Amino acid sequence: MDGAPFPIVITRAQDNIIMLINQRTIQQFHLTAEELIGQKTDRFYVDMNTRERVLEILHTKENIDDIEMQMQTADGRKFWVYASIRKIRYLDQDAFFISFADFSQRKQLEETLTKKNLELELITGSLAETNKKLNLLSSITRHDILNKIQVISAISEIFIQDISNPVLQKRAMMINEAGRSIQTLIEFTREYEDLGQTSPTWQEIGKVLHSPGIMHILSDLTLITPEQTVEIYADPMLSKVFFNLVENSIRHGGSISSITVSLKQEGTDLLIIYEDDGRGVPVEEKVLIFTRGYGNNTGLGLFFIREVLEITGLAIIEDGIPGSGARFVITVPQGRYRFPTAPHGEI
């Protein structure tokens, strides 16, 4: 017993008197062998209901494994243990062989974690309420700004038609174009406002690519999608990622006829490869196209795509050959993709 790395106690079943202890018990309870042997175990229980529950179980069972209880030392220090109890015969008497495993540190960490989780829930709830109010304010502000922009656009269009002076007409057209750009930016904030507000979900790429919005703008274009079913854990706005990619191909690709989306595994990552057969992206623009404000239009489409993907750790680059079509590669790290119909998550 003295060689055991944990406290061991033998008590008399009749009256719970301590009959034998080992050295680890002396260290645990801060008492000498003389102070422990012959004492009742009652004084070492923090909750006597636990002791009664243990005795009730032992009336019908020969042993108990890893029952959780709180105990205390002679000086009042409390600690948590897992106790294992066996019925034995010791010195011709019915007795209990009890061993303890102290897990006070882990219990303390669990209680601290529970407390922190409760605090986090309160903070999260407060942030959600604040975001709700901010979204309402931005929605009202956006509505008011768009109303003013419509006035500017309407008046500038009248000026363009009524003014004969080429210089003044050009200035009126600049005002009108600026108004349209502001309108596009304001409308973009409606989408960006919801970015990251909803928890990520598993989404099947095939279904996303065949969503009504994408199919509507494809018109006569051929869309080739992966034969393998794959699901991506991403922000619910993933559909807008592919919508913007398709829209980008139509707007900048020239006379494109087809769009192909394929899959490739590279190490532990999954690559989703989006390709069109248009004019491609010039080398000097491959990085710039993902920056806000770059491009002939608002420059928000590809910038928005990168922001949506980064929420769940996905990344995107353009590595096509100029003149041979655009090629966007989305990297999905391990744990963020799955193949429901394939064993072991393989293609």
N, C-alpha and C positions, 0 to 999 in steps of 0.2 A: 504493500500500500504506500509506503513512504517513497517508493520509486516512481509512483504515478505523478504525471505533470499537472494534475488537477485535484481539487479537494475531494476527499472521500470520507464519509461518515457512516458509522453503523449505529442504528438506534434500536431500542427495545420496542417491539410492536405494542406491548401492553400499555405503556405509559409515555412513549416518546422520549425516554431518557437516553442520552448519548452514552454509548458503550465504548466506542473506539473511533479514533480519528487518525489522519495522516498529517505529515508536515505541511502540505499545501493548505490544509484546513486552518492550521494555526496561523499561517501567513495571511490567509483570506479574512479571518474574523478578528485578527489582532488580539488573540487571547492565548494563554498557555494551555498545554494539554490538561493540567490540573484544573484550570478554570472552565474547561469545556466538558470533560468527561464527568458524567453524573448530573449534568444540567438537562433541563427539558429544552426541546427545540423551539418551543413557542416564542421565546424572546427574540429569535432570529428571523421570524416572519414579519414582514411589513404589513401584510394583509392576512389576517387569520382565516378569512374565507377561503383563501387558496389552500391552506393546510387542511381544512375540512373537506374541500373538494378532492384533494389528493387521497385522503383516508377513505372517502366514499368509493373512489375508483378501485382502491386496493382491496376493498371488500369483495370485489367480483373478478379482479384480475391479479395475476401473479407479478406483473411488472408494469412500469410506465416508462416511456421513452420521451425524453426532450420536452418535458412540460415547462412552460415559461412561468417564472415567478420572480418577485422582488424580495430580496433579503436585506438584512442590516447587520452591521458589526456591533461590537460592544459600545463603541463610541458614537453610534448613530449614523455612520456612513452607510448609505443605501447603494445597492448594486443589483443588476439583473443577471439571472442565471437560467440556463436550461438544466433541469434536473432529471436524471434517470434513476429509477428506483426498482430494486429487486427484492422479493421476499426470500429470506434465507433463514437458516438455523445457525445461531452463534452462541456458544457456551450453553448449549442445550436449551436455548430459548428462541421463540419466534422473533425475528428481527428484520429490519430493513437495511439493505445495502444501498447507499445514496451517493451518487457522484454528481458534481457540478461543473458546468462550463460557463464561465463568466463572459457575457456579451454586452456589458454595460456601455462600452465605447460605441458599439454599433447601434445600440438602442438610443443613445444620445444623438448620434448622427441622424437616425431615422426621425426622431422627434424634431430635431432642428430642420430637417428637410421638409417635414410636414408643415411646420410653422412658416417656413419660407414659401412653400407652395400656396398656403393660404394668403400670405402677403402678396404673392405674385398674382393670384386670382383677383384680389381687390384692386391691384394696380391695373391689371388687364381690363377689368370691368370699367374702371375710371377712364382709361385710355379709349375704350370703345365708345363710351358716352361722349367723351370730348371729340372724338373723330366724327361721331354722328352729328354733333352740333356744328363742327367745322364744315362738314360736307353740306349741311343744310345752308350754312352761310355762303359757301362758295357756289352752291346751286342758284341761290337767289341773286348773288352778284353776277354770275355768268349770264343769267337770264336778262338782267338789266343791261349788261354790256352789249349782248347780242341785239337787243332792241335798238340801242343807240347806233350800232354798226349798220343795221338795216336802214336806218334813216340816212346815214352817210352814203351808203351804197345807192339808195334810191335817188337822192339829190344829185350825186356825182354822175349818175347815168343820164339824168335829165340835162345836166350841164354839157356832157359829152355830145348829146344830140343837138342842143341849142346853140352851142358856141361854134362860131365859124373860124375864129382865130386858131391856127394850128398849134401855136405855143400854149395858149390857154387850154385848148382841148387836150394836149398831151399832159398837162399838169392835172387836169380833171381825171384823166385816165389813171395817172399815178395815184391819186387819192382813192379812186375806186379799187385799184389793185391792192393798195395798202389795207383798205377796209376788208377785202376778201381774205387777205393773209391773216389779219387779226381774227376774223371770224373762224378760220381754220384752226388757229392756235387755241382759241377759246373752246371750240368744240372738242379739241384734243384733250383738254383738261378734264372733260367729262369722263373719258376713258381712263386717263391716268389717275383720276381721283380714286377709282376702285382697285388700283393695282396693289396687290398684296393684302387687301382687306379680307379676303376669303381664304380659308385653309386650302392648301394644295389637295388635289384629288388624282386618282388613277384614271387616265384618259386613253382610250384606244386611238392610235394615230389614224387608222383607216376611217373611223367614224368622223374624226375631226376634219380630215381632208375632204370628206363628202358632205360636209355641213351645207345647209341651204345657201348661206352667204357666199361661200367659195364657189359652189356650183353655178350660182347666178352670174358671177363675173367671168367665169371661164368661157362662156359663150361657145364658140366653135373649137376651142383649144382641146387637145387630148391630154388627159390627166392619167398618169400611170402611177399606181400606188403599190406599196409592198404586199407581196402575197402572204408573208408571215404576219400573224397577229401579234402586235406589240402594244403594251400599255406603258405610258410615261407618267411618273408622279410629278405633276407640275401645277402651276397656278391655273385656276379656271379660265384665265384669259389666253390659254394656249391656242385656242381657235383663232384668236386675233393675230397671233404670230404667223400662222400659215396664210391667213387672209391677206396680211400685209406683204408677205413674200410673193404671193400670186399677183397681188395688185402692183407690186414693184416690177415684176416681170412684164406685165401687160403695159405698164406705163413707160418703162425704160428699155425693155428688151428689143424693141423694134418689131419686126415681123416674125414673132414666135409662133410655133405651131403645136408645141407639146411641152409639158412639164412632167418631170419624173422624180418621184420620191422613193429612195431605196434605203436599205439598212446594211450596216457593216459593223462587225465587232472588231475592236482594236484593243487587245489586252482585256482589261476588265470593263472598259468603256463601250458604250454603244454609240455608233455614229449614225445620225439621220441625215442623209444627203439629199438636198433639194437642188435640182438642175433644170434649166430651161435651154432652148436652142436658139436664144437670141444673140445679141451682139456682145454680151458679156460686160465685165467691169474692168476699166483701165487699171493697170497695176498701181498707179499713184493714188487711186481712189479706194482701194480695197479696205483700208482702215478708216478713212475719212467718212465713208458712207454710214458708219454706225454712230457718228457724233451728231449731237443735237444741232439743228439749224443748217446742216450741209445738204446741198442738192438744189435742184431746180424748183421744187415745190416747197413744202414746209420743212423737209428733212426730218420729220418726226417718225415716219414709219419704221425704218430700220433701227433708229435709236430706241423706239418703244419696244421693238422685238427683243433687243438685247436686255433691256430692263426687266421684261417679263420673265425671260429665261433665267436670269441671274437670281431671281427670288428663290429658286429651288436648286441652285448650283449648276445649272446648265450653261453652256457657252456656245457662241456662234462665231464663225469666221467665213470669209468669202475667199475661195482659192481656185476659182475657175480660170480658164485660159482666155484672155481677151480675144474677142472675135469668134469664140466657140461656145458662147453661152455663159450665163451666170451659174455658179456652183456654191451653194451655201451649205456648210457642214455644222450641224448641231451636235455637240458632244454631251452625252448623257452619262454621268458617272454610275458606277455600280451601286445598286440599291435603289436607283431612281427609275429603273426599267424592269419589266418582266414580260415573259412570254407565256401566257396562260395555257397554250396548247402544246408547249414543248417541254420535255423533261430537263431538269437542272438549269432552266433559264438559258438554253442555247438555241441558236438559229438552226 
